[in-house]
Amino acid sequence: FESQDHFSVSAMDGRFDELLLGLAQKHKGIEDLLHTLMTFMERRTDLFHLKENEEDAKGFKQGEAAKMLRKQFNEFQARYLARAQPHLLARPPPGTPARAAITGGYASSSASSVPAKVPDGVNASPLEGGDPGQWERDQRKAQGFSWNQTPQEVTVEINVEKCKASDLKVVIATKSLSVKLKGETVVEGKLFEKISSEESTWHLDSGKQVVITLEKQKEMFWDGIFERSAGSSKS
């Protein structure tokens, strides 16, 4: 299936409701329904097929399919909250500690109640009613790499000399990240916040760029990839 633009997808909302409702009624719950859909994807599509080389037209590169699924979930959860639970997206009153705000887990987990500064030219965060897409496109240049983020994940892109995946050693830990090429450190440091290492992924794109997706443990916006003065890189 080829991707469609946002307008086309929106126009199709509800088109298959009757068919899908009938399918849903034959299941015990959401998880049971998702299991059926995933078994169909596994048996009848190439969603889970990993590309073995650049010429392979079937499937996806390592981590791409999972990222696509997460992106869809994040987009539609934000859409649902805006429609059905907008109070969970509202900014807490000034002076209200973040941990005291009733937000269903969608507020920043920072100990400070002062909202993070919105990057220049970008609207408020999705947690405050802004456009999630703009935050995803907010790319920052760091020491030898670039990165962007959503409340749920961070994507790091590191340009390297032409190499194979076997030449790389990427270690993703709960609070640290290390990338080495042929034994030499490219990037390493203590992360700004904890991540879910088991759900984080990396792949080598076109043999020249290491793409790392870090799944945040807490939904919040980071000021940087690493703790201040903790990260290092070699251009």
Disulfide bonds with the S-S distance in Angstrom:
none
